[in-house]
């Protein structure tokens, strides 16, 4: 189960572009909380809080809680819009969660044991095909991340969906059976120049002045 992060969020009364611009002039980011078979709620949030969550990573599957008008809300961040020039957040969407609901989330993958993998110790290279996986999962069982142990992998071995830990309640949206997550590739060998080419280069006459 993902850890719950508490956010400081304020409710705003007015909708529309003018009200959103007024919120931004106050140094806040306008947003909306929707879903859960309830009317959307208009909110505002400090942009520094948004950027902090983005820098933490895995925000797509992180559970958030905040208070709106005396109601304790659990939600996911569904979308963040950014200014095309400054890249500052200008709008945020939250999806309200209710018990028994299944949601589509992107869950990050944590790789462990890389330093002990025989293939890597022998010069192999870890190729990561997927840093995260899109899944359908009940809101009560949203994982903080999936974990995979690389410590037994040799050259040409790979890690697949079935090898991930923490997927018990999750169903991948990718319709490829047991798809590859990562693999250990053989070490790359640089090709040496041919002996004939070296000799030809050494025997080349110097240019006349």
N, C-alpha and C positions, 0 to 999 in steps of 0.2 A: 504494500500500500504506500502511495506517495505521501510524503510529509506535507502538512498543511501550512501555508505561509499566510500570515495575516497582513492585510493591506489597509492603509489609511485612505479612505475614499469618502467623498462628500456627495450628497444628493443635490442635483440642480433641478429647478422647477420648469424652466422654459426650454422649448425645443426650437429647431430652426437654425439656419446658417448665421443669422444675426446673433443669436444667443451663444452659439458655438464660438464665434469670433470674440464676443465679450469675455467668454471663459478663457480664451487664449491670451487676451490682453491682460488678464489677471495673473498670467504666468502658469496657468493650469491647462491640462489636456482634457477636452470633453470626451465622454464615452457613453456607452449604453450597455445595459445588462438585459439580456433577452433569454427566452426559453423557460422551461419548467412550467409551461401552461399558465404563465402569468403575463401581465402587461409589461412591456419593456420599461425599465427604469433608467432615467437620465442621471449620469454621475460625472464627477470631475476628479482628477487625480494629478498629483505633482509629477512632472515629467522625469524628475530625478529618480522616482520610485520605479518608473517603467524602465529606464535605462539600467538601473541596478539589476532588475530581473533579467533583462536581455543579456547582460554580461555574465550572469550566473550560468547561463546555458540551460538546456532542457526545459525551457519555460512552456513549451507546447503541452507537456504532460504534468506540469506542476499544479497542484490544487491550491486555490486561494480562498480565503474567507474574509468577509468584511461586513459591516453593518450599514443597512440602508433603511432609514426611517424606523429604526427599532427592530428590523428583521435581520437575523443572521443569515448571510448568503454564502453558499459554497459555489465556486465557479472556476472555469478555465478561461485563460486568455485565448480568444479565437482569432483576433486580427488586430494588427497595429498599422496605422497609416502614418507615413512619414512625409515631411516637407521635401519637395523634389530638389531643392537647392541645399538647404541646411541639414537635411536628414534628421531633423528634430521630430519627435512624435507629435502628431497633430490630432489623432483620434484613436480610440481603443474600444474594442468590442469584447464583452465577457459573455460566456455561455453559462447560464444558471443551471446547476446540477440538482437533480432530485433522486432519491433512493429508487432503485429498480431500473434506472435508465442505463442504456448502453451508449457509449460515445466513441467517436473516432478520434484517436490521439496519435501523436508521433512520439515514440518512446526512444530515448537515447540508449546506446550500448556502451557498457564499461568493459574494457579489456584488461585482464589480469594475467600474471604469469609470463609475460613476454620475455623477461630476462632469463627465465628457466627453460624456454622452449628449445629442444634439441636442434630443430631446424634453424633457428635464429643463431644459436651458439656456433653452428657450423657455417655461418655466413649467409644463410637464407634471408629473404626480405619479406616482411609482413605486408601483404596487400589487403587493405580494408575495402571491401566492396560496399558496405553499408555501415554508417555511423549511427543510424537510427532505423526504426521500422514503424510503418503505419499499421495500427491495429484497431480492432473493435474490442471494447472491454467494458464491463459493468463499472459504474462510477465508484462503487464500493471497493473495487479491486484495481484501480489504476496504479500501475507500478511506478516507482520513482525512476527506475532504469532497469534494463536487462543486463545480465552479467555473463561473460564467457571466459573460461579458463584456457589459456594458450599453452600452459606449461608442458603438455604432453605432445605438442605438435612437432612433426619433423618436416623436412622439405617435401613439398607437393601435397601435404595434408591440408585439409580445409575445415572450416567451422560452418555449420549450417544452422538453420532455424531451430531444429530439434536439439541442438547443443546448447542453446541459450538457457540460462537460469532465470526464473521469475516470469515465465510465459504461461503459467497454469491456467489463467483465466482470460488470456488474450488470444484473439484470432487475427492473423495477418490479413490485410486487405489485398496483398499481392497474391494472385492466383497462380503461383508457381510452387509445386510441391517441394518442401524442404530446401528452399533456396540458400545460396551461399552467402555467408556474412563476411568471411575473411579467409585468406589462404597464405601459406608459406611458399614463396617462389624461390627457385634455385638462385644462387648468387650469380650476378652478371660477370662475365669474363670479357675483358677487353681484348680485341683482336690485335695481335702483334703484326707490324708491317712485314711483308714478304722480304726474304733475304735478297732476292734479285733487285727489288726496288731500292733497298738500302745501298747495294753495291753501285747501282746506276747513279744514285744521287751522289755517292762519294767520288765517282769517276768523272762527274760532269766538269768540263773545262771551265776555268774562270773567264768571265767576260773581259774582252779586251777594252782597254781604256781609249 
